[in-house]
Amino acid sequence: MAQALLSIQILPKLKQGDTDVIPYVDRAIEIIKESGVPYRVGPLETTMEGDLDTLLDIVKKMNAEMFELGSPSVLSQIKLSVDGSGNASMARLLQKYPDGR
């Protein structure tokens, strides 16, 4: 399958009584980390790099985990760049701005 970059912002609706979304987001990022794909956490989204099918499976797992944590619904905003020649790379795109500046 094609190489891809996938950025995701996951927004779980909090279950009644919860007031902080951060534990949900932290768990979503843990799932990405556990997957072993290269990733970069940003202030509003996290970007992953890898095989398209693998990245979509990670997104499915992240959403399923939000329900396991008690979220009644989840909104996932996704940006996807797919490169059939295998050139999708965070390092290549960030070459000019490696530290984000």
N, CA and C atoms as an extended XYZ file, in Angstrom:
303
Properties=species:S:1:pos:R:3:atomname:S:1:resname:S:1:resid:I:1 pbc="F F F"
N         0.852       -1.198        0.000 N   MET     1
C         0.000        0.000        0.000 CA  MET     1
C         0.878        1.233        0.000 C   MET     1
N         0.296        2.347       -0.308 N   ALA     2
C         1.010        3.613       -0.427 CA  ALA     2
C         1.472        4.141        0.925 C   ALA     2
N         2.556        4.876        0.897 N   GLN     3
C         3.065        5.568        2.073 CA  GLN     3
C         2.195        6.805        2.302 C   GLN     3
N         1.946        7.154        3.556 N   ALA     4
C         1.051        8.267        3.843 CA  ALA     4
C         1.492        9.039        5.078 C   ALA     4
N         1.013       10.268        5.141 N   LEU     5
C         1.049       11.083        6.348 CA  LEU     5
C        -0.395       11.289        6.760 C   LEU     5
N        -0.683       11.111        8.030 N   LEU     6
C        -2.026       11.294        8.540 CA  LEU     6
C        -1.942       12.135        9.803 C   LEU     6
N        -2.639       13.269        9.789 N   SER     7
C        -2.732       14.112       10.979 CA  SER     7
C        -4.129       13.957       11.548 C   SER     7
N        -4.201       13.819       12.862 N   ILE     8
C        -5.497       13.622       13.510 CA  ILE     8
C        -5.634       14.514       14.738 C   ILE     8
N        -6.820       15.068       14.862 N   GLN     9
C        -7.240       15.754       16.084 CA  GLN     9
C        -8.461       14.982       16.561 C   GLN     9
N        -8.350       14.339       17.700 N   ILE    10
C        -9.453       13.533       18.222 CA  ILE    10
C       -10.156       14.308       19.324 C   ILE    10
N       -11.482       14.397       19.197 N   LEU    11
C       -12.287       15.209       20.104 CA  LEU    11
C       -13.418       14.352       20.688 C   LEU    11
N       -13.126       13.605       21.741 N   PRO    12
C       -14.180       12.792       22.345 CA  PRO    12
C       -15.127       13.661       23.176 C   PRO    12
N       -16.397       13.354       23.073 N   LYS    13
C       -17.361       14.001       23.962 CA  LYS    13
C       -17.159       13.380       25.337 C   LYS    13
N       -17.123       14.201       26.353 N   LEU    14
C       -16.880       13.685       27.701 CA  LEU    14
C       -18.124       13.016       28.264 C   LEU    14
N       -17.893       11.925       28.995 N   LYS    15
C       -19.017       11.289       29.677 CA  LYS    15
C       -19.446       12.190       30.830 C   LYS    15
N       -20.676       12.031       31.237 N   GLN    16
C       -21.217       12.869       32.302 CA  GLN    16
C       -20.349       12.749       33.548 C   GLN    16
N       -19.978       13.880       34.100 N   GLY    17
C       -19.138       13.909       35.288 CA  GLY    17
C       -17.678       14.190       34.993 C   GLY    17
N       -17.230       13.896       33.759 N   ASP    18
C       -15.852       14.212       33.378 CA  ASP    18
C       -15.758       15.684       32.991 C   ASP    18
N       -14.646       16.309       33.345 N   THR    19
C       -14.456       17.720       33.016 CA  THR    19
C       -13.166       17.981       32.247 C   THR    19
N       -12.372       16.943       32.026 N   ASP    20
C       -11.063       17.133       31.404 CA  ASP    20
C       -10.866       16.145       30.258 C   ASP    20
N       -10.629       16.674       29.061 N   VAL    21
C       -10.441       15.842       27.882 CA  VAL    21
C        -9.010       15.293       27.778 C   VAL    21
N        -8.078       15.873       28.527 N   ILE    22
C        -6.662       15.513       28.400 CA  ILE    22
C        -6.392       14.021       28.625 C   ILE    22
N        -6.987       13.351       29.619 N   PRO    23
C        -6.720       11.918       29.760 CA  PRO    23
C        -7.125       11.114       28.521 C   PRO    23
N        -8.175       11.527       27.856 N   TYR    24
C        -8.601       10.855       26.627 CA  TYR    24
C        -7.557       11.065       25.524 C   TYR    24
N        -7.131       12.304       25.364 N   VAL    25
C        -6.139       12.635       24.335 CA  VAL    25
C        -4.816       11.934       24.639 C   VAL    25
N        -4.423       11.920       25.903 N   ASP    26
C        -3.189       11.217       26.285 CA  ASP    26
C        -3.268        9.745       25.899 C   ASP    26
N        -4.415        9.119       26.102 N   ARG    27
C        -4.563        7.703       25.740 CA  ARG    27
C        -4.487        7.524       24.226 C   ARG    27
N        -5.074        8.440       23.476 N   ALA    28
C        -5.010        8.366       22.017 CA  ALA    28
C        -3.555        8.443       21.541 C   ALA    28
N        -2.781        9.321       22.145 N   ILE    29
C        -1.370        9.455       21.774 CA  ILE    29
C        -0.588        8.203       22.188 C   ILE    29
N        -0.938        7.611       23.317 N   GLU    30
C        -0.297        6.353       23.735 CA  GLU    30
C        -0.516        5.262       22.692 C   GLU    30
N        -1.710        5.206       22.118 N   ILE    31
C        -2.014        4.205       21.096 CA  ILE    31
C        -1.111        4.398       19.888 C   ILE    31
N        -0.908        5.651       19.503 N   ILE    32
C        -0.003        5.939       18.387 CA  ILE    32
C         1.409        5.478       18.745 C   ILE    32
N         1.857        5.852       19.933 N   LYS    33
C         3.208        5.476       20.373 CA  LYS    33
C         3.382        3.961       20.383 C   LYS    33
N         2.400        3.238       20.911 N   GLU    34
C         2.458        1.780       20.994 CA  GLU    34
C         2.508        1.123       19.615 C   GLU    34
N         1.996        1.813       18.606 N   SER    35
C         1.948        1.243       17.253 CA  SER    35
C         3.335        1.143       16.620 C   SER    35
N         4.250        2.007       17.054 N   GLY    36
C         5.602        1.990       16.518 CA  GLY    36
C         5.812        2.841       15.273 C   GLY    36
N         4.762        3.492       14.760 N   VAL    37
C         4.956        4.338       13.581 CA  VAL    37
C         5.604        5.659       13.999 C   VAL    37
N         6.354        6.296       13.099 N   PRO    38
C         6.886        7.623       13.410 CA  PRO    38
C         5.723        8.608       13.597 C   PRO    38
N         5.836        9.478       14.586 N   TYR    39
C         4.772       10.453       14.827 CA  TYR    39
C         5.357       11.717       15.431 C   TYR    39
N         4.577       12.772       15.355 N   ARG    40
C         4.971       14.056       15.928 CA  ARG    40
C         3.731       14.706       16.527 C   ARG    40
N         3.772       14.991       17.818 N   VAL    41
C         2.659       15.633       18.509 CA  VAL    41
C         2.785       17.138       18.335 C   VAL    41
N         1.701       17.767       17.906 N   GLY    42
C         1.635       19.215       17.790 CA  GLY    42
C         0.592       19.746       18.755 C   GLY    42
N         0.455       21.064       18.844 N   PRO    43
C        -0.480       21.632       19.808 CA  PRO    43
C        -1.949       21.356       19.489 C   PRO    43
N        -2.286       21.126       18.215 N   LEU    44
C        -3.678       20.915       17.843 CA  LEU    44
C        -3.951       19.576       17.165 C   LEU    44
N        -2.900       18.855       16.798 N   GLU    45
C        -3.063       17.571       16.130 CA  GLU    45
C        -1.766       16.781       16.229 C   GLU    45
N        -1.868       15.507       15.942 N   THR    46
C        -0.698       14.636       15.911 CA  THR    46
C        -0.586       14.054       14.507 C   THR    46
N         0.639       14.047       13.967 N   THR    47
C         0.882       13.528       12.627 CA  THR    47
C         1.636       12.214       12.717 C   THR    47
N         1.178       11.244       11.930 N   MET    48
C         1.807        9.935       11.852 CA  MET    48
C         2.283        9.690       10.423 C   MET    48
N         3.275        8.824       10.291 N   GLU    49
C         3.827        8.470        8.987 CA  GLU    49
C         3.857        6.951        8.864 C   GLU    49
N         3.392        6.439        7.721 N   GLY    50
C         3.460        5.004        7.527 CA  GLY    50
C         2.570        4.510        6.412 C   GLY    50
N         2.400        3.212        6.373 N   ASP    51
C         1.518        2.567        5.420 CA  ASP    51
C         0.080        3.034        5.674 C   ASP    51
N        -0.633        3.375        4.609 N   LEU    52
C        -1.987        3.920        4.756 CA  LEU    52
C        -2.899        3.005        5.561 C   LEU    52
N        -2.913        1.716        5.247 N   ASP    53
C        -3.785        0.794        5.980 CA  ASP    53
C        -3.436        0.750        7.464 C   ASP    53
N        -2.155        0.769        7.779 N   THR    54
C        -1.716        0.764        9.173 CA  THR    54
C        -2.205        2.012        9.893 C   THR    54
N        -2.062        3.169        9.258 N   LEU    55
C        -2.488        4.423        9.884 CA  LEU    55
C        -3.993        4.442       10.108 C   LEU    55
N        -4.762        3.943        9.148 N   LEU    56
C        -6.217        3.904        9.317 CA  LEU    56
C        -6.616        2.940       10.428 C   LEU    56
N        -5.885        1.839       10.574 N   ASP    57
C        -6.149        0.915       11.688 CA  ASP    57
C        -5.881        1.592       13.035 C   ASP    57
N        -4.843        2.418       13.098 N   ILE    58
C        -4.545        3.153       14.335 CA  ILE    58
C        -5.683        4.106       14.654 C   ILE    58
N        -6.201        4.806       13.654 N   VAL    59
C        -7.323        5.731       13.857 CA  VAL    59
C        -8.538        4.963       14.394 C   VAL    59
N        -8.817        3.804       13.823 N   LYS    60
C        -9.935        2.983       14.299 CA  LYS    60
C        -9.735        2.601       15.764 C   LYS    60
N        -8.524        2.197       16.109 N   LYS    61
C        -8.229        1.791       17.488 CA  LYS    61
C        -8.370        2.983       18.444 C   LYS    61
N        -7.894        4.151       18.015 N   MET    62
C        -8.013        5.349       18.854 CA  MET    62
C        -9.480        5.658       19.150 C   MET    62
N       -10.305        5.625       18.116 N   ASN    63
C       -11.724        5.921       18.299 CA  ASN    63
C       -12.397        4.883       19.178 C   ASN    63
N       -12.086        3.612       18.963 N   ALA    64
C       -12.673        2.549       19.787 CA  ALA    64
C       -12.301        2.726       21.251 C   ALA    64
N       -11.062        3.128       21.507 N   GLU    65
C       -10.610        3.316       22.888 CA  GLU    65
C       -11.358        4.459       23.571 C   GLU    65
N       -11.727        5.492       22.829 N   MET    66
C       -12.491        6.600       23.424 CA  MET    66
C       -13.826        6.081       23.953 C   MET    66
N       -14.461        5.170       23.196 N   PHE    67
C       -15.710        4.573       23.667 CA  PHE    67
C       -15.465        3.697       24.887 C   PHE    67
N       -14.354        2.965       24.893 N   GLU    68
C       -14.003        2.136       26.046 CA  GLU    68
C       -13.819        2.983       27.306 C   GLU    68
N       -13.334        4.212       27.113 N   LEU    69
C       -13.128        5.119       28.250 CA  LEU    69
C       -14.415        5.802       28.688 C   LEU    69
N       -15.506        5.560       27.953 N   GLY    70
C       -16.801        6.096       28.355 CA  GLY    70
C       -17.324        7.253       27.530 C   GLY    70
N       -16.589        7.661       26.507 N   SER    71
C       -17.071        8.751       25.667 CA  SER    71
C       -18.305        8.293       24.892 C   SER    71
N       -19.394        9.091       24.906 N   PRO    72
C       -20.591        8.691       24.164 CA  PRO    72
C       -20.479        8.929       22.657 C   PRO    72
N       -19.571        9.805       22.237 N   SER    73
C       -19.347       10.045       20.801 CA  SER    73
C       -17.969       10.661       20.607 C   SER    73
N       -17.452       10.510       19.388 N   VAL    74
C       -16.105       10.980       19.082 CA  VAL    74
C       -16.109       11.671       17.725 C   VAL    74
N       -15.457       12.818       17.658 N   LEU    75
C       -15.217       13.514       16.398 CA  LEU    75
C       -13.721       13.445       16.132 C   LEU    75
N       -13.348       12.893       14.982 N   SER    76
C       -11.941       12.825       14.596 CA  SER    76
C       -11.765       13.627       13.317 C   SER    76
N       -10.960       14.674       13.397 N   GLN    77
C       -10.646       15.471       12.214 CA  GLN    77
C        -9.318       14.968       11.671 C   GLN    77
N        -9.332       14.591       10.390 N   ILE    78
C        -8.165       13.944        9.790 CA  ILE    78
C        -7.735       14.681        8.536 C   ILE    78
N        -6.410       14.841        8.411 N   LYS    79
C        -5.785       15.295        7.170 CA  LYS    79
C        -4.950       14.134        6.677 C   LYS    79
N        -5.004       13.874        5.381 N   LEU    80
C        -4.337       12.709        4.842 CA  LEU    80
C        -3.609       13.068        3.553 C   LEU    80
N        -2.334       12.706        3.501 N   SER    81
C        -1.532       12.860        2.296 CA  SER    81
C        -0.985       11.492        1.928 C   SER    81
N        -1.373       11.008        0.747 N   VAL    82
C        -0.965        9.672        0.301 CA  VAL    82
C        -0.053        9.830       -0.905 C   VAL    82
N         1.064        9.110       -0.893 N   ASP    83
C         2.040        9.184       -1.975 CA  ASP    83
C         2.311        7.773       -2.487 C   ASP    83
N         1.849        7.494       -3.688 N   GLY    84
C         2.009        6.171       -4.270 CA  GLY    84
C         3.452        5.802       -4.561 C   GLY    84
N         4.338        6.801       -4.649 N   SER    85
C         5.744        6.499       -4.918 CA  SER    85
C         6.549        6.316       -3.633 C   SER    85
N         5.893        6.394       -2.480 N   GLY    86
C         6.571        6.151       -1.209 CA  GLY    86
C         7.351        7.326       -0.669 C   GLY    86
N         7.037        8.525       -1.129 N   ASN    87
C         7.800        9.703       -0.703 CA  ASN    87
C         7.136       10.515        0.402 C   ASN    87
N         6.074       10.031        1.000 N   ALA    88
C         5.445       10.756        2.105 CA  ALA    88
C         6.378       10.691        3.310 C   ALA    88
N         6.830       11.849        3.760 N   SER    89
C         7.814       11.872        4.836 CA  SER    89
C         7.710       13.157        5.636 C   SER    89
N         7.551       13.025        6.954 N   MET    90
C         7.554       14.206        7.817 CA  MET    90
C         8.913       14.887        7.742 C   MET    90
N         9.983       14.108        7.774 N   ALA    91
C        11.335       14.684        7.754 CA  ALA    91
C        11.555       15.524        6.496 C   ALA    91
N        11.101       15.021        5.362 N   ARG    92
C        11.280       15.746        4.113 CA  ARG    92
C        10.482       17.049        4.134 C   ARG    92
N         9.250       17.000        4.614 N   LEU    93
C         8.421       18.199        4.642 CA  LEU    93
C         8.889       19.221        5.675 C   LEU    93
N         9.538       18.742        6.733 N   LEU    94
C         9.998       19.641        7.802 CA  LEU    94
C        11.463       20.020        7.655 C   LEU    94
N        12.099       19.600        6.581 N   GLN    95
C        13.520       19.842        6.387 CA  GLN    95
C        13.892       21.312        6.567 C   GLN    95
N        13.079       22.200        6.062 N   LYS    96
C        13.369       23.630        6.155 CA  LYS    96
C        13.123       24.178        7.561 C   LYS    96
N        12.219       23.526        8.305 N   TYR    97
C        11.835       24.001        9.645 CA  TYR    97
C        11.881       22.853       10.662 C   TYR    97
N        13.026       22.255       10.901 N   PRO    98
C        13.091       21.055       11.755 CA  PRO    98
C        12.641       21.297       13.196 C   PRO    98
N        12.813       22.509       13.700 N   ASP    99
C        12.393       22.783       15.077 CA  ASP    99
C        11.070       23.558       15.113 C   ASP    99
N        10.403       23.649       13.957 N   GLY   100
C         9.103       24.310       13.894 CA  GLY   100
C         9.160       25.820       13.791 C   GLY   100
N        10.334       26.366       13.575 N   ARG   101
C        10.445       27.832       13.474 CA  ARG   101
C        10.871       28.258       12.111 C   ARG   101
